[in-house]
Amino acid sequence: MLSLTQTRFIPNKARCYITDNKRLILPLLLLISLAVPASREFTLQALSDAFFQVSVFVAATLLIYYYLIDRLPQLQLSYLRAKSGILEVSFASILGALPGCGGAIIVVTQFTKKQASFGSVVAVLTATMGDAAFLLLATRPLDGLLMMLIGVAVGIISGQIVNTFHSPDKFQPDEASEYTEQPQCQPSALKFSRPIWKFTLVPSLIIASVIATNSDLSEFSQSVNTGVTLFGSIMALFTVVVWSLSSKGSSYKQVTSEEAPCTPPSKLTKVLMDTHFVTAWVVASFMLFEILVNLVGVDLTAWFSEYAYLAPLVAVAIGLLPGCGPQIVVMTLYIQGIIPFSAMAANAISNDGDALFPAIALAPKAALIATVYSTIPALLLGYGLYFYSI
């Protein structure tokens, strides 16, 4: 703990950065959990599981994704709209289904520039899963592809219905405007993480693949199992610390959404930023689960089994929150087998990811109504799947 005298020598800007950064709460709580004997064991295991079950596969998936996406041309929706309304809405849905929030932000930006219809905004927000898609594809690829197809189909239907009842330029801002994220300099912590990831990614991917086959590492030796758990927990904690130091973290948006892209752009930097973001929220989800089960005695699996009819409704309500962080929590619960596919699907349809931030900034009325409209198919799909499965 710094004394009053010591804090005088910390620059005001740095002092504010430390005291106002809400992201630092997570690594602080993790360190406390590691220091307390009662929570140390499950904290180490949760950190290791988060790294080997999620972080490594997300990083590998992102590397492939960004390599391929660079070679896909971006089409203007205004051109497609002139050709056919269904073509515009369909392409908007496909952009939304792409992992991450980039496709959805493109459509929202083109809407505010009067180059896309309101139906395409509803379509893209309905189809997008945000960064939660990376998590699902990395851990359950078949479920991820299925959810992407469902998102595209529901997005097309929703967008077409909206354009049938509303004029295409409904709710557009009076003047064409464009959303631009303020580029940030690459944080020092992120620069430091690059060589570490380059050195550890391949061996970590090998270990993660062995673990994914349900192999018991203790069969090799207990020391190997302990060493792998310790390594995974250190890497997860390191990743969370880098994430917490990569943003001011003073607002809700800065905590729950991705950072603005660095200048000049770098695929590896973007991969690391996204991986750190997903990892931090997965670690928070894992720890919340472990604390509720081990310290509080709450059995979330039993609770959701007993009140399964509420799961889609709760998932849709969380989906209304802007940003990808809360949605990653829901996806983590699904991957852990705590909530059913119906609840995950309802959240995937209702959540708008980071794309809701530019919509709120530039066309708040359109953002509010589009969010309400995307809630309707989310509830219908979620409860349709729920009643079909019982």
N, C-alpha and C positions, 0 to 999 in steps of 0.2 A: 504494500500500500504506500502510495506516495504521500510524503508529508506536505504541509502547506508551503513550507519553504522550497521544497523540491519542485512543486508545480509552478512556481514563479518562473522557472527557467525553461518551461515548455512553451513554445510559441502558441499564441491564442488560437491560430488556425488549427494546429495539430490537437490542441486541448479540446476544441469544439468537435473535431472529427472523432476523437475517442469517446467523449461523453455523449454525443448525439447519435452515434452509430448503433442502431438497434440490432444490427446483425451480430454484433459482438456478444449478445446475450447467449446465443447458442453455444459457441465454443466455451464460454464461461461456465455454463451449466454442465457441459460435458466434462470439463476439468473437475468440477465439484463432484460429479457422479463417479469419476475415476478415483477421487481422493477418499470417498466414503466407502468403507469395506463392504457394507451391505449391498451397494449397487455396482461395485467395481467389476464383478464377473460378467453380469449381463450387459454392462456398458461396453466392455471390450468385445463381447460377442456381437452386439448390435452394430458396432462400428465396423468390425471385420465383415459381417454379413452385408452391410450396406456397400462396402467397397468391392468385394468379390462378386456379389450377386447383381449389383446395379452399376456402379461407377465404371468398372472396366468395360462392360459390354456397351454401356452408353457411349463411352469414348470411342470405342471401335466402330459402333454404328454411325456416330457423328462423322468420323473421318470418311467413311464410305459415302455417306449422304452428301456432305459438302463437296466431295470430289465430283459426284455425279451432277449435283445441282448447278455447278458452274458451267456445265455443258448443255443446260436446258435453256432455250431462249425465253425471254419474258414477252408475253403477248399483251397488247393493249386491249382492255375490255371494250373500249369505245368502238374499235374495229369489229369485234365479235358482235357487239350489240347492234351495229348497223346491219350485219348479216342476218342475225337471228337472235331473238330474246332468249330462247331456250339454250342456244349455244353459249351466250354470255353467262347465264346462270350456271350452266353445267361446268364451264371452265372455272368460274368463281368457286364452286364447290370443290373441284379438284385441287385448286390452290389452297383452299382451307384444309383439306385432308392431308396435305403435305406436313410432315412432322415439323414442329416449331411454330412460330407465329409470323414468319416472314411473308407467307402467301396471304394470310388474312390482312396483314398491315398494308400490303400492296393494294388489295381491293378497297379497303377503307380509304386509303389515300386517294385512289382514283375516283371514288365516290365524292369526296370533298372537292375534287378538281372538276366535277361534273362530267366525268368520263365513264361512270358506271351507274347502274340503276340501284334503287333501294332494295329491290329483290335480290340483287347480287350480294349486297351487304348481309342480308338475312341468311342467304345461302352459305356464305363463307363463314359467318359466325356460328352457324349451326353445324357445319362440317368440321370445324377445327377442334383439335384436342390440345393444341399448344405443345409445350415441352413434355407434357405427360405422354404424348405419343412416342417419344424417344424411349421413355421408361418401359412402356408396354411392348414396343418392338424389340427392345434389347432382352427382355426377360420372357415374354410370351409372344413370339413373332406371329404365329397363326392367329391368335386373338387380336393382335395389332392390325394385321391385314384385314381381318373380318370387320373390325370396328371402323377402319378407314373406308371400306366399301359401304358400310351402313351409313356413315357420315355423309358420303357423297350422295347416296340415294335420297336420304332425308333432306339434305341441303337443296338438291335440285327441286324436289317436290315443294318444300317450304318457299323457296325463292320464286317459283312459278306462281304459286298461290298468291303471294304478296304482290307480285307484279300484275296479277289479274285484278286485284281489288284496289291497288294504288297505282298512280301514274309513276313511270320509272324515275322521274326526278323529284319524287315526294321526299320531303324532309331534307333536301340538299341545302347547304348554307347559301345565303344570298350571294356571296362572292366566292369564287373559286379559291381554295386555300390548300396548302400542302403541309403535311406533318413531317418534320425532320427531327430526328433525335440529335441531341448535342453530342458530337463526337468527343470521346474522352481519351486522354493519354493512357497508355498501357500502365496499370499499376505496377509498382515495384514487386509486390508479392506475386503477381501473375508472371512477371519476367523470371522470377526465381523458380517458379513451379515448372517452367518449360523443360529445362534439362532433367529435372527429376522425373517428369512424366515420360520423356524420351527414353530414359534409362530403365524405367520400371514397367512400362506398358506391356511389352511383349512377355516377360516372365509372369507378370500379373495375369495376363490373358490366358496363359497356359495353366496357371494354378486355378483360375476361375473356371476354366473348361473342365478340369478334373473334378472340381467341387460340383459343377453342374450335372455331372453324371452320377451324382449321389455316392461318390466314392468317399470312404471314411479315411481321412488322412492319418488317423491314429493307428491304422493298420501298418503304416510304414514305421512309425514310432511316435510316442507321445510328445517327444521333443519337437518333431516335425510339425505336428498338429498345433502345438503351443506357439512355435515360431511363426507359422502361417497366420494364426489368429492375431498375434502381436503385430506382425508386419501390416496386415490388413487394417487393424485399428489405428496404427500410426498414420498410414496413408489417408484413411478417412478423416482423421482429426486434422491432418495437414491440409487436406482439401477444404474442409469447413473453415479453417482459419484463413486460407487464401481467399475464399468466397467472402468472408466477413470483412476483409480488408480491401476488397476490390470495388467498394462503393461507399458513399457517405452513409447510406443506410438510415437516413433521417426521416424519410417519408414512407408511407405504406407502399407506394409504387416502387421505390428503390429496394424494399425488402422482398416484395413478392414477384418482381419481374426481372427479366434479363437486363444486363448492362447495355448501354449504347455501344455500337461497334467501334472498335479502335480505328485510328487513322495512322498509317495506312492499314487497309484491311489485311488480315492474315487468317487463313483457314485454321491453322493450328491454334491460334489465339482464340478464335471463335469456338472451336471444339472444347478447349479448356474452360472457357467462360461458361459454356452451357453445361459441361460436365460438373463443374464446381457447383453451379446453381442447383442442378437436379440432385446431386449428392447431398447438399446441405438440407434440402427439404425431405429427402428420403431418410437421412439420419434423424432428423427431428421426428418423423413419423415412427421410425423404429423405436426411438427412445420413449416416445409417448406411450406406445404399446407396451414396452417392457416395464415402464413405471406403473402403468395402470394394472398390469397383471401381477408383477412381483411385489410391489410396495403397497398398492391400494387394494389389490385383490379383485379387481374388476375383470371379468371375462368378456372381452368384446365379441368374440366369436359366438358365445352363448347369447349375449344380448341381442346381436343382430339376427340370430336364429329365432329367438323368441319374438322379436319385433321386426321380422323381415319385411313386413308390409310398409314399414316406415323408411326402409333403406333407400328406395328410389327417390322419395320426397326429400330426404336429408341430402342426398347426393345432388339433386337439382338445386336446392337452396345454396349449397356450397359453390355450385357452378355459376351462380349469379355474381360471385365475388370477382372483381377484375384481377388479372395477374395469373401466372401459371403455378405459383407456390401452393395455394390451397388445393388445386386440382391434382398436383403430384401426391398430396396426402391421401386423397381418395383413391388414386391409382395404386398407391402402395398398399392400402388396405385390401384392394382386390387381389393384388399379387400374393399377399400373405394369406389369402383364402378367408378373410374376415367378412367381406361383403360379396354379394353375388354379382354375376355378369350384368343382370338387369340394372343394378344400382350404378355400376361403372359406366354402362352405356348411357344411362340417363344423365350422368355428370358430363360425359364426353360430348353429348349433344348440347347441353345447356351452357357449358363453359365457353367463354370467348377468349381466354388467354390474355396475352398482352395487347392484342388488337383492340381491346375495348378502351385502352388509354387514349390513343389518337382519336378514336371516335368520340369519346367524351370531351376531348379538348376542342375539336373542330366542329362537331355536329352533335351536341348533347341530346337533342330531342330524338334524332335518328338512332343514337346509341341506346337510349332508354327503350324506345319502342321496339327496336330490333332485338334487344335482350328479352323483352316480354314475349315477342313472337317466337323466339327460339326456345323459350320455356315450354310452350305448348307441345311441340313434337317430342321434347325431352320427357315430359310426363307420360305422354301417350306411349312412346317406345318403352320407357322404363317399366311402366305397369303392364304393358302388353307382354313384355318378356317375362315379367314376374308371374303373371297369372298363367302364362303358357308353361312355365317350368314347374308349377305346383300340381 
